[in-house]
Amino acid sequence: AVGDEGGTTINITTPSTEYMATQCFRIQGWSGTIADVAVGTTQHTNTGTSVVCPGFTSGFGATPTLWISGVSTSNTVTLVSGPGGAWSTPDETGSISATSGQIRTCSKTTAAASEGDATWTFTSGTIYASANMIAIRGTL
């Protein structure tokens, strides 16, 4: 990304009619190779009011790592709390209505080889959500 990408459009196809939101990140200070990006296991839920984003071991060892936790919902629920501790305040993309999707993300940078679970809690009712975590190794 160089900052002049305005007006660029991407098309995302889903197998069924679904509301959704997306986010795009510009990440600096990493090696720039896909080998330095690790993806955890996606957790899906359609019961209760929370979803756990499973933690995992990146495989990078104890090097500076950017951890990003994200959750997306496809129904009308409001975030009560995101992961606590050193995680950043959750960002929101998409409106919270019966006709839209939403995605929430938060991040933190540590020199740890692994990261624990990150729990996202929403208002009462049943949530339809997916959560995942990624790790991006910083430059050494």
DSSP file (Angstrom, degrees, kcal/mol; ACC not computed):
  #  RESIDUE AA STRUCTURE BP1 BP2  ACC     N-H-->O    O-->H-N    N-H-->O    O-->H-N    TCO  KAPPA ALPHA  PHI   PSI    X-CA   Y-CA   Z-CA
    1    1 A A              0   0    0      0, 0.0    25,-0.0     0, 0.0     0, 0.0   0.000 360.0 360.0 360.0 133.9    0.0    0.0    0.0
    2    2 A V        -     0   0    0      0, 0.0     0, 0.0     0, 0.0     0, 0.0   0.395 360.0-102.6-119.6  -1.2    1.3    3.4   -0.9
    3    3 A G  S    S+     0   0    0      0, 0.0     3,-0.2     0, 0.0     0, 0.0   0.382 102.6  88.3  99.9  -4.6   -1.7    5.5    0.0
    4    4 A D        +     0   0    0      1,-0.1     0, 0.0     2,-0.0     0, 0.0   0.025  50.0 108.8-114.0  27.9   -3.2    6.2   -3.4
    5    5 A E    >   +     0   0    0      2,-0.1     3,-1.8     3,-0.0    -1,-0.1   0.381  42.3 140.9 -85.4   5.3   -5.4    3.1   -3.6
    6    6 A G  T 3   +     0   0    0      1,-0.3     3,-0.1    -3,-0.2    -2,-0.0  -0.111  64.4  26.2 -50.4 141.4   -8.6    5.1   -3.2
    7    7 A G  T 3  S+     0   0    0      1,-0.3    -1,-0.3     0, 0.0     2,-0.2   0.385  83.4 142.9  86.0  -4.4  -11.5    3.9   -5.3
    8    8 A T    <   -     0   0    0     -3,-1.8     2,-0.4     1,-0.0    -1,-0.3  -0.497  34.5-157.7 -70.0 137.8  -10.2    0.4   -5.5
    9    9 A T        -     0   0    0     -2,-0.2     2,-0.4    -3,-0.1    -1,-0.0  -0.942  10.2-167.1-120.2 138.8  -13.0   -2.2   -5.4
   10   10 A I        -     0   0    0     -2,-0.4     2,-0.5     2,-0.0    -2,-0.0  -0.950  13.3-142.6-119.8 147.3  -12.9   -5.8   -4.4
   11   11 A N        -     0   0    0     -2,-0.4     2,-0.5     2,-0.0    -2,-0.0  -0.935  13.6-168.5-110.2 127.8  -15.7   -8.3   -5.1
   12   12 A I        -     0   0    0     -2,-0.5     2,-0.5     2,-0.0    -2,-0.0  -0.969   5.4-159.4-117.6 125.9  -16.4  -11.0   -2.5
   13   13 A T        -     0   0    0     -2,-0.5    -2,-0.0     2,-0.0     0, 0.0  -0.889   6.0-169.7-108.0 132.3  -18.6  -13.9   -3.3
   14   14 A T        -     0   0    0     -2,-0.5     4,-0.1     2,-0.1    -2,-0.0  -0.838  32.5-119.6-114.9 157.1  -20.4  -16.0   -0.7
   15   15 A P  S    S+     0   0    0      0, 0.0     2,-0.3     0, 0.0    -1,-0.0   0.625  95.9  19.2 -72.9 -10.4  -22.3  -19.2   -1.3
   16   16 A S  S    S-     0   0    0      2,-0.0     2,-0.3     0, 0.0    -2,-0.1  -0.946 101.8 -73.2-148.2 168.1  -25.5  -17.7    0.1
   17   17 A T        +     0   0    0     -2,-0.3     2,-0.3     2,-0.0     0, 0.0  -0.512  66.3 156.8 -66.3 124.8  -27.1  -14.3    0.7
   18   18 A E        -     0   0    0     -2,-0.3     2,-0.3    -4,-0.1    83,-0.1  -0.996  42.1-124.6-152.8 144.6  -25.3  -12.9    3.7
   19   19 A Y        +     0   0    0     -2,-0.3     2,-0.3    55,-0.2    83,-0.2  -0.712  42.5 163.2 -87.4 144.5  -24.6   -9.5    5.3
   20   20 A M        -     0   0    0     -2,-0.3    81,-0.5    81,-0.2     2,-0.3  -0.982  29.1-152.8-156.3 165.2  -20.9   -8.8    5.9
   21   21 A A        -     0   0    0     -2,-0.3     2,-0.3    81,-0.2    81,-0.1  -0.952  15.4-159.9-136.6 155.9  -18.3   -6.2    6.7
   22   22 A T        -     0   0    0     -2,-0.3     2,-0.3    79,-0.1    81,-0.1  -0.921   4.3-156.1-134.7 160.5  -14.5   -6.2    5.9
   23   23 A Q        -     0   0    0     -2,-0.3     2,-0.4    70,-0.1    70,-0.0  -0.978   3.6-157.2-134.0 150.2  -11.4   -4.5    7.1
   24   24 A C        -     0   0    0     -2,-0.3     2,-0.4     2,-0.0    -2,-0.0  -0.993  12.1-159.1-127.2 135.5   -8.1   -3.8    5.4
   25   25 A F        -     0   0    0     -2,-0.4     2,-0.6     2,-0.0    -2,-0.0  -0.888  14.4-150.9-117.1 143.9   -4.9   -3.2    7.3
   26   26 A R        -     0   0    0     -2,-0.4     2,-0.5     2,-0.0    -2,-0.0  -0.970  24.6-169.9-107.7 115.0   -1.6   -1.6    6.3
   27   27 A I        -     0   0    0     -2,-0.6     2,-0.3     3,-0.0     3,-0.2  -0.926   5.0-175.2-114.9 125.1    1.1   -3.2    8.4
   28   28 A Q        +     0   0    0     -2,-0.5     3,-0.1     1,-0.2     4,-0.0  -0.748  57.6  46.1-112.1 160.9    4.6   -1.9    8.5
   29   29 A G  S    S+     0   0    0      1,-0.3   110,-2.1    -2,-0.3     2,-0.3   0.798  83.2 110.9  80.8  29.7    7.7   -3.3   10.2
   30   30 A W  B    S-A  138   0A   0    108,-0.3    -1,-0.3    -3,-0.2   108,-0.2  -0.845  80.0-104.4-128.7 170.1    7.4   -6.8    9.1
   31   31 A S        -     0   0    0    106,-0.8     3,-0.1    -2,-0.3   107,-0.1   0.758  43.2-129.9 -68.6 -25.7    9.5   -9.0    6.7
   32   32 A G        +     0   0    0      1,-0.3     2,-0.4     4,-0.1    -1,-0.1   0.554  68.1 118.1  87.3   7.5    7.0   -8.9    3.9
   33   33 A T    >   -     0   0    0      1,-0.1     3,-2.0     3,-0.0    -1,-0.3  -0.886  68.3-132.8-110.6 142.5    7.0  -12.6    3.4
   34   34 A I  G >  S+     0   0    0     -2,-0.4     3,-1.6     1,-0.3    -1,-0.1   0.739 102.7  72.4 -63.7 -22.2    4.0  -14.8    3.8
   35   35 A A  G 3  S+     0   0    0      1,-0.3    -1,-0.3     3,-0.0     0, 0.0   0.707  90.8  60.8 -64.3 -18.2    6.1  -17.3    5.8
   36   36 A D  G <  S+     0   0    0     -3,-2.0   101,-2.6   101,-0.1     2,-0.4   0.069  90.1  82.7 -98.8  24.1    6.0  -14.7    8.6
   37   37 A V  E <   -B  136   0B   0     -3,-1.6     2,-0.4    99,-0.2    99,-0.2  -0.996  58.5-173.1-126.1 125.0    2.2  -14.8    8.9
   38   38 A A  E     -B  135   0B   0     97,-2.8    97,-2.9    -2,-0.4     2,-0.4  -0.946   7.4-155.4-120.0 140.8    0.6  -17.5   11.0
   39   39 A V  E     -B  134   0B   0     -2,-0.4    95,-0.2    95,-0.2     3,-0.1  -0.948   7.5-146.6-120.0 133.2   -3.2  -18.1   11.2
   40   40 A G        -     0   0    0     93,-3.0     2,-0.4    -2,-0.4    15,-0.1   0.005  38.3 -71.3 -80.7-167.9   -5.0  -19.8   14.1
   41   41 A T        -     0   0    0     14,-0.2     2,-0.3    13,-0.2    -1,-0.1  -0.748  47.2-121.5 -91.7 132.2   -8.1  -22.0   14.0
   42   42 A T        -     0   0    0     -2,-0.4     2,-0.5    90,-0.1    90,-0.2  -0.543  21.7-154.7 -75.2 135.2  -11.4  -20.3   13.3
   43   43 A Q  E     -C  131   0B   0     88,-2.7    88,-2.5    -2,-0.3     2,-0.3  -0.950   9.8-168.2-110.5 128.1  -14.1  -20.7   15.9
   44   44 A H  E     +C  130   0B   0     -2,-0.5     2,-0.3    86,-0.2    86,-0.2  -0.863   7.4 177.5-112.5 149.3  -17.8  -20.5   14.9
   45   45 A T  E     +C  129   0B   0     84,-2.4    84,-2.1    -2,-0.3     3,-0.1  -0.996  26.9 172.8-147.9 150.4  -20.8  -20.2   17.2
   46   46 A N        +     0   0    0     -2,-0.3     2,-0.3    82,-0.2    82,-0.1  -0.003  69.4  72.2-140.5  27.7  -24.5  -19.8   16.9
   47   47 A T  S    S+     0   0    0      3,-0.2     3,-0.3    79,-0.1    79,-0.1  -0.971  85.8   3.2-137.8 154.2  -25.3  -20.2   20.6
   48   48 A G  S    S-     0   0    0     -2,-0.3    79,-1.4     1,-0.2     3,-0.0  -0.154  86.5 -76.4  73.4-164.6  -24.9  -18.0   23.7
   49   49 A T  S    S+     0   0    0     77,-0.2    73,-3.5    75,-0.0     2,-0.3   0.286 100.3  58.0-121.6   7.3  -23.5  -14.5   23.9
   50   50 A S  E     -G  121   0C   0     -3,-0.3     2,-0.4    71,-0.2    71,-0.2  -0.960  53.5-159.9-138.9 158.5  -19.7  -15.0   23.5
   51   51 A V  E     -G  120   0C   0     69,-2.3    69,-2.6    -2,-0.3     2,-0.6  -0.999  16.8-139.2-135.6 136.6  -17.2  -16.4   21.1
   52   52 A V  E     -G  119   0C   0     -2,-0.4    67,-0.2    67,-0.2    79,-0.2  -0.853   6.1-148.1-100.3 124.3  -13.7  -17.5   22.0
   53   53 A C  E     -G  118   0C   0     65,-3.5    65,-2.4    -2,-0.6    79,-0.1  -0.822  32.1-123.4 -86.7 109.6  -11.0  -16.6   19.5
   54   54 A P        -     0   0    0      0, 0.0   -13,-0.2     0, 0.0    79,-0.2  -0.308  19.1-137.5 -64.5 131.4   -8.6  -19.6   20.0
   55   55 A G        +     0   0    0    -15,-0.1     2,-0.3    -2,-0.1    61,-0.2  -0.293  28.8 174.6 -73.8 169.5   -5.0  -18.7   21.0
   56   56 A F  E     -I  115   0D   0     59,-0.9    59,-2.2    60,-0.2     2,-0.5  -0.974  36.3 -91.4-164.5 173.2   -2.1  -20.5   19.4
   57   57 A T  E     -I  114   0D   0     -2,-0.3    57,-0.3    57,-0.2    56,-0.1  -0.870  28.1-153.7 -98.3 127.8    1.7  -20.8   19.0
   58   58 A S        -     0   0    0     55,-2.3    56,-0.1    -2,-0.5    -1,-0.1   0.804  25.0-129.3 -73.7 -30.9    3.0  -18.8   16.0
   59   59 A G  S    S+     0   0    0     54,-0.6    55,-0.1   -21,-0.1    -1,-0.1   0.462  83.9 103.2  90.0   2.1    6.2  -20.8   15.3
   60   60 A F  S    S-     0   0    0     53,-0.3     2,-0.1     1,-0.3    53,-0.1   0.561  76.3-138.0 -91.7 -10.3    8.3  -17.6   15.4
   61   61 A G        -     0   0    0     52,-0.3     2,-1.9     1,-0.1    -1,-0.3  -0.390  58.7 -28.1  77.8-165.9    9.8  -18.1   18.8
   62   62 A A  S    S+     0   0    0     -2,-0.1    50,-0.2    51,-0.1    -1,-0.1  -0.467  98.3 127.1 -85.8  67.4   10.1  -15.2   21.2
   63   63 A T  S    S-     0   0    0     -2,-1.9    47,-0.1    49,-0.2    -3,-0.1  -0.825  74.8 -74.6-117.4 159.4   10.4  -12.4   18.6
   64   64 A P        +     0   0    0      0, 0.0    74,-3.3     0, 0.0     2,-0.4  -0.336  61.5 179.3 -55.8 124.8    8.4   -9.2   18.2
   65   65 A T  E     -ED 110 137B   0     45,-3.2    45,-2.1    72,-0.2     2,-0.6  -0.995  28.8-140.4-135.8 135.2    5.0  -10.3   16.9
   66   66 A L  E     -ED 109 136B   0     70,-2.9    70,-2.5    -2,-0.4     2,-0.5  -0.860  22.6-162.7 -91.9 120.6    1.8   -8.4   16.0
   67   67 A W  E     -ED 108 135B   0     41,-3.1    41,-1.9    -2,-0.6     2,-0.5  -0.901   5.3-170.3-104.8 131.0   -1.2  -10.4   17.1
   68   68 A I  E     -ED 107 134B   0     66,-2.5    66,-2.4    -2,-0.5     2,-0.4  -0.988   2.6-167.4-124.2 124.7   -4.7   -9.5   15.7
   69   69 A S  E     +ED 106 133B   0     37,-2.5    37,-2.0    -2,-0.5     2,-0.3  -0.913  14.2 179.3-107.5 136.0   -7.9  -11.0   17.1
   70   70 A G  E     -ED 105 132B   0     62,-2.7    62,-2.2    -2,-0.4     2,-0.4  -0.986  15.1-173.8-140.1 150.1  -11.0  -10.6   15.1
   71   71 A V  E     -ED 104 131B   0     33,-2.5    33,-2.9    -2,-0.3     2,-0.4  -0.998   5.8-165.2-139.5 139.5  -14.7  -11.5   15.3
   72   72 A S  E     -ED 103 130B   0     58,-2.7    58,-2.0    -2,-0.4     2,-0.3  -0.970   4.5-168.0-124.3 143.7  -17.5  -11.1   12.7
   73   73 A T  E     -ED 102 129B   0     29,-2.1    29,-1.9    -2,-0.4    56,-0.2  -0.928  16.7-161.1-126.7 153.5  -21.2  -11.4   13.3
   74   74 A S  S    S+     0   0    0     54,-1.8     2,-0.3    -2,-0.3   -55,-0.2   0.095  71.3  60.3-120.4  22.0  -24.1  -11.6   10.9
   75   75 A N  S    S-     0   0    0     53,-0.3     2,-1.3    27,-0.1    23,-0.1  -0.903  97.5 -77.1-141.8 173.5  -26.9  -10.6   13.2
   76   76 A T  S    S+     0   0    0     -2,-0.3     2,-0.3    20,-0.1    22,-0.1  -0.570  71.3 131.6 -79.4  93.2  -28.0   -7.7   15.4
   77   77 A V        -     0   0    0     -2,-1.3     2,-0.4    20,-0.1    -4,-0.1  -0.984  45.4-137.4-138.7 149.8  -25.8   -7.8   18.5
   78   78 A T        -     0   0    0     -2,-0.3    45,-2.0    46,-0.1     2,-0.2  -0.891  27.2-109.7-110.7 137.8  -23.8   -5.2   20.3
   79   79 A L  E     +H  122   0C   0     -2,-0.4    43,-0.3    43,-0.2     3,-0.1  -0.460  31.0 178.4 -66.2 128.8  -20.3   -5.7   21.6
   80   80 A V  E     -     0   0C   0     41,-3.1     2,-0.3     1,-0.4    42,-0.2   0.822  69.0 -12.2 -93.0 -47.3  -20.2   -5.7   25.4
   81   81 A S  E     -H  121   0C   0     40,-1.8    40,-2.9     3,-0.0    -1,-0.4  -0.987  55.2-153.5-156.9 146.4  -16.5   -6.4   25.8
   82   82 A G        -     0   0    0     -2,-0.3    38,-0.1     1,-0.2    37,-0.1  -0.394  58.6 -48.1-101.4-173.9  -13.5   -7.5   23.7
   83   83 A P        -     0   0    0      0, 0.0    -1,-0.2     0, 0.0    35,-0.1  -0.298  64.4-144.7 -56.8 139.7  -10.4   -9.2   24.9
   84   84 A G    >   +     0   0    0     -3,-0.1     3,-1.1     2,-0.1     2,-0.2  -0.033  57.4  48.1 -91.9-162.8   -9.0   -7.6   28.0
   85   85 A G  T 3  S-     0   0    0      1,-0.2     0, 0.0    -2,-0.0     0, 0.0  -0.478 121.4  -8.1  72.3-133.6   -5.5   -7.0   29.2
   86   86 A A  T 3  S+     0   0    0     -2,-0.2    -1,-0.2    22,-0.0    23,-0.2   0.447 100.5 117.9 -82.1  -0.4   -2.9   -5.6   26.8
   87   87 A W    <   -     0   0    0     -3,-1.1    21,-0.2    21,-0.1    -5,-0.1  -0.381  69.0-112.8 -66.2 145.5   -5.3   -5.9   23.7
   88   88 A S        -     0   0    0     19,-2.2    -1,-0.1     1,-0.1     3,-0.1  -0.221  44.4 -78.6 -69.0 166.0   -6.2   -2.6   22.0
   89   89 A T        -     0   0    0      1,-0.1    -1,-0.1    17,-0.1    18,-0.1  -0.499  62.3 -99.0 -63.9 133.2   -9.7   -1.2   22.1
   90   90 A P        -     0   0    0      0, 0.0     2,-0.3     0, 0.0    16,-0.2  -0.282  33.0-142.1 -60.4 137.2  -11.8   -3.1   19.5
   91   91 A D  E     -F  105   0B   0     14,-3.1    14,-1.4    -3,-0.1     2,-0.4  -0.696  14.9-145.5 -92.0 151.3  -12.3   -1.3   16.2
   92   92 A E  E     -F  104   0B   0     -2,-0.3     2,-0.4    12,-0.2    12,-0.2  -0.962  17.5-179.2-123.5 138.2  -15.6   -1.7   14.4
   93   93 A T  E     +F  103   0B   0     10,-2.1    10,-2.2    -2,-0.4   -72,-0.1  -0.999  57.8  26.5-130.2 134.1  -16.5   -1.9   10.8
   94   94 A G  S    S-     0   0    0     -2,-0.4     2,-0.1     8,-0.2     8,-0.1   0.087  87.2 -84.9  94.9 149.8  -20.1   -2.2    9.6
   95   95 A S        -     0   0    0      6,-0.2     2,-1.0     4,-0.1    -2,-0.1  -0.453  32.5-117.7 -88.0 163.3  -23.2   -1.1   11.3
   96   96 A I        +     0   0    0     -2,-0.1     2,-0.3   -20,-0.1   -20,-0.1  -0.815  67.6 112.5-102.5  93.8  -25.1   -2.9   13.9
   97   97 A S  S >  S-     0   0    0     -2,-1.0     3,-1.1     3,-0.2   -20,-0.1  -0.930  80.7 -95.8-152.2 173.2  -28.6   -3.5   12.3
   98   98 A A  T 3  S+     0   0    0     -2,-0.3   -22,-0.1     1,-0.3    -2,-0.0   0.620 120.9  49.4 -70.9 -11.0  -30.7   -6.3   11.0
   99   99 A T  T 3  S+     0   0    0    -24,-0.1     2,-0.3     2,-0.1    -1,-0.3  -0.081 105.4  58.0-121.0  34.5  -29.5   -5.6    7.5
  100  100 A S    <   -     0   0    0     -3,-1.1     2,-0.2   -81,-0.1    -3,-0.2  -0.988  64.4-131.4-154.5 162.3  -25.7   -5.5    8.0
  101  101 A G        -     0   0    0    -81,-0.5     2,-0.3    -2,-0.3   -81,-0.2  -0.665  21.7-154.7-105.8 169.1  -22.7   -7.5    9.1
  102  102 A Q  E     -E   73   0B   0    -29,-1.9   -29,-2.1    -2,-0.2     2,-0.4  -0.992   8.1-162.5-144.1 152.3  -20.0   -6.3   11.5
  103  103 A I  E     -EF  72  93B   0    -10,-2.2   -10,-2.1    -2,-0.3     2,-0.4  -0.998   6.3-167.1-133.0 139.5  -16.4   -7.1   12.2
  104  104 A R  E     +EF  71  92B   0    -33,-2.9   -33,-2.5    -2,-0.4     2,-0.3  -0.978   9.9 177.9-124.5 138.4  -14.4   -6.2   15.3
  105  105 A T  E     +EF  70  91B   0    -14,-1.4   -14,-3.1    -2,-0.4     2,-0.3  -0.968   8.4 177.1-136.4 154.5  -10.7   -6.4   15.6
  106  106 A C  E     -E   69   0B   0    -37,-2.0   -37,-2.5    -2,-0.3     2,-0.3  -0.959  11.3-164.6-147.7 164.0   -8.1   -5.6   18.2
  107  107 A S  E     -E   68   0B   0     -2,-0.3   -19,-2.2   -39,-0.2     2,-0.3  -0.921  11.9-177.0-145.6 166.4   -4.3   -6.1   18.4
  108  108 A K  E     -E   67   0B   0    -41,-1.9   -41,-3.1    -2,-0.3     2,-0.5  -0.958  20.7-133.2-160.2 157.5   -1.3   -6.1   20.5
  109  109 A T  E     +E   66   0B   0     -2,-0.3     2,-0.3   -43,-0.2   -43,-0.2  -0.970  34.1 155.7-118.2 126.9    2.5   -6.6   20.0
  110  110 A T  E     -E   65   0B   0    -45,-2.1   -45,-3.2    -2,-0.5   -47,-0.1  -0.906  47.7-128.3-139.3 167.8    4.5   -8.9   22.2
  111  111 A A        +     0   0    0     -2,-0.3     2,-0.3   -47,-0.3   -45,-0.1  -0.091  70.0 123.7-105.2  31.9    7.7  -10.9   22.0
  112  112 A A        -     0   0    0    -47,-0.2   -49,-0.2   -50,-0.2    -2,-0.1  -0.667  63.5-139.1 -95.8 149.2    6.0  -14.1   23.0
  113  113 A A  S    S+     0   0    0     -2,-0.3   -55,-2.3   -51,-0.1   -54,-0.6   0.675  86.6  25.4 -77.5 -18.3    5.9  -17.3   21.0
  114  114 A S  E     -I   57   0D   0    -57,-0.3     2,-0.4   -56,-0.1   -57,-0.2  -0.942  64.1-147.8-144.0 164.1    2.2  -17.9   21.7
  115  115 A E  E     -I   56   0D   0    -59,-2.2   -59,-0.9    -2,-0.3     3,-0.1  -0.988  19.8-128.3-134.3 142.8   -0.9  -16.1   22.6
  116  116 A G        -     0   0    0     -2,-0.4   -60,-0.2   -61,-0.2   -63,-0.0  -0.180  46.0 -62.7 -81.7 178.4   -3.9  -17.2   24.7
  117  117 A D        -     0   0    0    -62,-0.2     2,-0.5   -63,-0.1    -1,-0.2  -0.203  42.7-148.1 -59.2 150.3   -7.6  -17.2   23.9
  118  118 A A  E     -G   53   0C   0    -65,-2.4   -65,-3.5    -3,-0.1     2,-0.4  -0.987  12.4-153.1-123.9 119.0   -9.3  -13.9   23.3
  119  119 A T  E     -G   52   0C   0     -2,-0.5     2,-0.4   -67,-0.2   -67,-0.2  -0.800   6.7-164.8-101.5 132.5  -13.0  -13.8   24.3
  120  120 A W  E     -G   51   0C   0    -69,-2.6   -69,-2.3    -2,-0.4     2,-0.4  -0.955   8.6-163.7-112.2 129.3  -15.6  -11.5   22.7
  121  121 A T  E     -GH  50  81C   0    -40,-2.9   -41,-3.1    -2,-0.4   -40,-1.8  -0.948   6.7-173.7-120.7 136.4  -18.9  -10.9   24.5
  122  122 A F  E     - H   0  79C   0    -73,-3.5   -43,-0.2    -2,-0.4     3,-0.1  -0.678  34.8 -72.5-121.2 173.0  -22.0   -9.5   23.0
  123  123 A T  S    S-     0   0    0    -45,-2.0    -1,-0.2    -2,-0.2   -43,-0.1  -0.056  70.7 -68.4 -60.3 167.4  -25.5   -8.4   24.2
  124  124 A S  S    S+     0   0    0    -47,-0.0     2,-0.2     2,-0.0    -1,-0.1  -0.113  95.9  59.9 -59.7 156.8  -28.1  -11.0   25.2
  125  125 A G  S    S-     0   0    0     -3,-0.1     2,-0.4   -48,-0.1    -3,-0.1  -0.571  97.0 -49.6 112.5 179.2  -29.5  -13.2   22.6
  126  126 A T        -     0   0    0     -2,-0.2     2,-0.3   -77,-0.1   -77,-0.2  -0.759  52.1-151.2 -92.4 132.4  -27.9  -15.7   20.2
  127  127 A I        -     0   0    0    -79,-1.4     2,-0.6    -2,-0.4   -77,-0.1  -0.779   9.4-153.5-101.4 149.0  -24.9  -14.6   18.2
  128  128 A Y        +     0   0    0     -2,-0.3   -54,-1.8   -82,-0.1     2,-0.3  -0.933  43.7 150.1-115.5 101.5  -23.9  -15.9   14.8
  129  129 A A  E     -CD  45  73B   0    -84,-2.1   -84,-2.4    -2,-0.6     2,-0.4  -0.914  40.0-158.2-140.3 156.7  -20.2  -15.3   14.9
  130  130 A S  E     -CD  44  72B   0    -58,-2.0   -58,-2.7    -2,-0.3     2,-0.3  -0.994  18.3-172.2-131.5 139.4  -16.8  -16.4   13.6
  131  131 A A  E     +CD  43  71B   0    -88,-2.5   -88,-2.7    -2,-0.4     2,-0.3  -0.973   9.5 162.1-134.0 147.2  -13.5  -15.5   15.4
  132  132 A N  E     - D   0  70B   0    -62,-2.2   -62,-2.7    -2,-0.3     2,-0.4  -0.970  22.1-141.7-155.2 167.0   -9.9  -16.0   14.5
  133  133 A M  E     - D   0  69B   0     -2,-0.3   -93,-3.0   -64,-0.2     2,-0.3  -0.987  11.3-166.7-134.3 143.2   -6.4  -14.8   15.4
  134  134 A I  E     -BD  39  68B   0    -66,-2.4   -66,-2.5    -2,-0.4     2,-0.4  -0.938   7.9-151.0-126.8 155.1   -3.4  -14.1   13.2
  135  135 A A  E     -BD  38  67B   0    -97,-2.9   -97,-2.8    -2,-0.3     2,-0.5  -0.988   6.3-166.5-125.0 134.3    0.3  -13.5   14.1
  136  136 A I  E     -BD  37  66B   0    -70,-2.5   -70,-2.9    -2,-0.4     2,-0.2  -0.973  20.5-132.3-124.6 117.0    2.6  -11.4   12.0
  137  137 A R  E     - D   0  65B   0   -101,-2.6  -106,-0.8    -2,-0.5   -72,-0.2  -0.473  21.7-135.4 -71.9 131.6    6.3  -11.6   12.8
  138  138 A G  B     -A   30   0A   0    -74,-3.3  -108,-0.3    -2,-0.2     2,-0.1  -0.289  33.1 -82.1 -78.3 168.6    8.1   -8.3   13.1
  139  139 A T              0   0    0   -110,-2.1    -1,-0.1     1,-0.1  -109,-0.0  -0.449 360.0 360.0 -70.6 146.8   11.4   -7.4   11.5
  140  140 A L              0   0    0     -2,-0.1    -1,-0.1    -3,-0.1  -110,-0.0   0.417 360.0 360.0 -94.8 360.0   14.4   -8.6   13.5
